[in-house]
Every structure is written in structure tokens, then in C-alpha cells.
Amino acid sequence: MQTTTAAAPPSSCSSSAGALLPFSTTKSPPLLLGRSSLPKFGRQWSATTRRSLFLSQYSHSHPHSLPRSAATLSRSTKRDPSPFPFTASTHTSSSSSSAGTTAATAASSIPDSGGGGGAEGDERAASAPVVGTLQLGALLALWYLFNIYFNIYNKQVLKVFPYPITITTFQLAVGTVLILFMWGAKLYRRPVVSYSKLVAILPLAIIHTFGNLFTNMSLGKVAVSFTHTIKALEPFFTIVLSALFLGELPTVWVLASLVPIVGGVALASFTEASFNWIGFWSAMASNLANQSRNVLSKKVMGKKEESLDNINLFSIITIMSLFLTIPVMLLAEGIKFTPSYMHSAGLNLREIFTRSLLAGLCFHAYQQLSYMILERVSPVTHSVANCVKRVVVIVTSVLFFKTPVSPLNSLGTGVALAGVFLYSRVKRIKTKFV
């Protein structure tokens, strides 16, 4: 083959089988690179190049009909009009060899029959939503399960050991041990908390402590199903507190959804066999405390605690709540969780301790799962799931404890829960009516 000493910029090329590739503009005539005019390596390189150039030109008129890898190759060809330079010069053989290797590598990424790696990627992309849905379903099932067992074990302990402050302190202690273990084992990132952050979190910890304490007081006085029926009034307190402290005025549709909630709770309260004023007002105070914590977290933590995620914020609140309840327990109830007191009261220390421990583990587990689910779904979806969870807890507690329920009581509970579901739905469309 002749050796040329100068090469000019490449010209355009056709898409025929014997493609006219970029050539030298010296005295040598243009080389028509047919299959028979090249040696074996040249024929292989020419076939690869012709295929790449064909895809480049074909993509101008059919940009959406190529496979993904082919379209990518054609786009890269458009950016560089001459990605595979070729001349008849012998001193450029090394660059021709490397260019041929590049062309062969690029062309090998083009699927011959539209399958291969692209199909596998599509299958993985299609299976990703399925895996995510299964994981979310598992988290929801565990959330419901731990909540059910917490209410059962907690009620069993409070029926024979009527010291809600001691039980609350024990549950917070169990949660604190779990949190410290997670941080120490690096199962979850330990946050860096400054003094100013602790000061900002302190009001939330105080309200959180009262919320758990009043819940246990209610569970010790009335049936589990009735406590959770009263706690269906949480949306009412959310609306009132948000309007007072955040200036968020509800729409007419949101206010209308409160009618069945309030009416259902009232009907269930009038027909509740285990009705007790202490239990009723304790559940109401628990609603007020829990919703105050949520509203206050939006107002106070929105600017100062951006570095804390929900799980770490809950963990810090749990630890601070433990230190807040210990002196209250000592002053109000004394030290009751001892073998001598249990024996004098005719109680089985092992049974009380085991069920209290299980209740504490379940309490912390379902709280953590609640935040994990909230990170995966929208607040509205989480609210609907929480409503369904309350229904499941009420039904299972009635069946487990064989709580007597009248038809009117069932109707009131059902109406209240339906109102909660309606409230969670109209919150999604409230912006359309503001």
C-alpha cells in the first residue's frame, strides 16, 4: 500500500455497503474501501466502521427507533464527525489500530437482536418497584404487629401493677438501651448534638413524656379499644393547635371531616362499658400532648434542627424523657419495681418484668418503624396507614380481651375511624379550595 505524507480533514461519507470513508486529499485518488480491497484486518475494521456510520446517519431520520446503546453511539458520532480517522498512510497505522479497537469495542455494545444487557436492565428496572412495595408492606405489617403486642402486654401489666409512671419510666429505659446499642454498634449514625440543640429539644421531650404517661394512665383505667377510640380525636387537636400557633387555617372540607370524628367518639363514650373519667381525660390529655409535640416540632425545629433526621430526633427525645421521668417516679410512686414489693403484693416479679420488657421493646420498635415508613411515603399516606393501624388494634384488643361491645358502641367507633380516614383524604386536596 502506498504511503502518503499529508492528510486533509475528512469529508462526508455515504451509507452504502462500500462506504467512502475519510481519505487523504493528496495526489492519490480517493480510496473506495470495498470488502475485497482490504486485507483481513482491514475488512473487519471496515465492517465495524460501516455499521457505526450507518447508525449515525440512520439516527438523523429515525432517532427513536434505535436501541439505547445504539442511540448513545450515534449521538457520540454526531458530536465527532470523524470518530474513526483512517488514511492510506503507513506511518498512521498505530493510530488506525487503536481507532479500530475503539470502534470494535463501541460496536460490540450494540445489541444484535434488541436483547442482551438492555433487556436485563429493563427487568431490573421493572422489578425495583415490586421490591420496594414488598419492603413497604413488610414494614407496615411489623408496625401493626408491634403496636398490637405493645397494647396487649402493656394492658396486662397495668391491670395488676397500677403504677403508670413506673411503667413509663421502664419503657423509656428499654428504649434508651436500644438507642445506645444502635449508636455504639454503628447500626445507625450517632448525631452530633450541641447545647443549643438540646435546649431546643427539651420542650419536645417534656411534652413527649406527658404524652406517654397519659396514654399509660388511660390504658390502666379503661379498655384498650376505648383508649384508641378517644385517640381518634387527634386530628381535632391538630387543627386547633395549628391554627393557634402556626396560623394554618383549615378549609371547610377539613372542618367537615371533624363532624363524624367528634360524633363517633361521643357515641362510643356514652355506650362504653368500661367508661372511666380518669381514663377518658387521660386519653384526651395524651392527644393534646402528642399533637402539641408535632406542632411544636414544626415551629421550633424547622430552622434549628435541620441536621437531625426523625429517627435521631426521636432517639434524643426518648433519652431526655427518661431523665425527666425518673425524679417524677421517685416522688409520686417511689420504687415499686422490687422483689420485696412484688412479693408483698402477691405478684409474680418474673411475669411482670418479662411483659414490661416486651412492652418496652415493642413500643420502641413500632415508633422506629413509624419513622422509617414516613421516610418512604407521603404524610397523607402515613396518616391513612395510621388510621388502619388503629382499626386493627381496636379489633384485636376486643377479640383478645373479650371486651363487651354494644352495637351503638361499635357504630360510634366505626364512624369516628371513618371520619379520621376522610380527614386524611381531604387534607390532600385542601390546596385546591384555598
C-alpha positions, 0 to 999 in steps of 0.5 A: 500500500502506498504511503502518503505524507499529508492528510486533509480533514475528512469529508462526508461519507455515504451509507452504502455497503462500500462506504467512502470513508475519510481519505487523504486529499493528496495526489492519490485518488480517493480510496473506495474501501470495498470488502475485497480491497482490504486485507483481513484486518482491514475488512473487519475494521471496515465492517465495524466502521460501516455499521457505526456510520450507518447508525449515525446517519440512520439516527438523523431520520429515525432517532427513536427507533434505535436501541439505547446503546445504539442511540448513545453511539450515534449521538457520540458520532454526531458530536465527532464527525470523524470518530474513526480517522483512517488514511492510506498512510503507513506511518498512521497505522498505530493510530488506525489500530487503536481507532479500530479497537475503539470502534470494535469495542463501541460496536460490540455494545450494540445489541444484535437482536434488541436483547442482551444487557438492555433487556436485563436492565429493563427487568431490573428496572421493572422489578425495583418497584415490586421490591420496594412495595414488598419492603413497604408492606413488610414494614407496615405489617411489623408496625401493626404487629408491634403496636398490637403486642405493645397494647396487649402486654402493656394492658396486662401489666397495668391491670395488676401493677397500677403504677403508670409512671413506673411503667413509663419510666421502664419503657423509656429505659428499654428504649434508651438501651436500644438507642445506645446499642444502635449508636455504639454498634454503628447500626445507625449514625450517632448525631452530633448534638450541641447545647443549643440543640438540646435546649431546643429539644427539651420542650419536645421531650417534656411534652413527649413524656406527658404524652406517654404517661397519659396514654399509660394512665388511660390504658390502666383505667379503661379498655384498650379499644376505648383508649384508641377510640378517644385517640381518634380525636387527634386530628381535632387537636391538630387543627386547633393547635395549628391554627393557634400557633402556626396560623394554618387555617383549615378549609371547610372540607377539613372542618367537615371531616371533624363532624363524624370524628367528634360524633363517633367518639361521643357515641362510643363514650356514652355506650362504653362499658368500661367508661372511666373519667380518669381514663377518658381525660387521660386519653384526651390529655395524651392527644393534646400532648402528642399533637402539641409535640408535632406542632411544636416540632414544626415551629421550633425545629424547622430552622434549628434542627435541620441536621437531625433526621426523625429517627435521631430526633426521636432517639434524643427525645426518648433519652431526655424523657427518661431523665425527666421521668425518673425524679417524677417516679421517685416522688409520686410512686417511689420504687415499686419495681422490687422483689420485696414489693412484688412479693408483698403484693402477691405478684409474680416479679418474673411475669411482670418484668418479662411483659414490661420488657416486651412492652418496652421493646415493642413500643420502641420498635413500632415508633422506629418503624413509624419513622422509617415508613414516613421516610418512604411515603407521603404524610397523607399516606402515613396518616391513612396507614395510621388510621388502619393501624388503629382499626386493627388494634381496636379489633384485636384488643376486643377479640383478645380481651373479650371486651363487651361491645354494644352495637351503638358502641361499635357504630360510634367507633366505626364512624369516628375511624371513618371520619379520621380516614376522610380527614386524611383524604381531604387534607390532600386536596385542601390546596385546591379550595384555598 
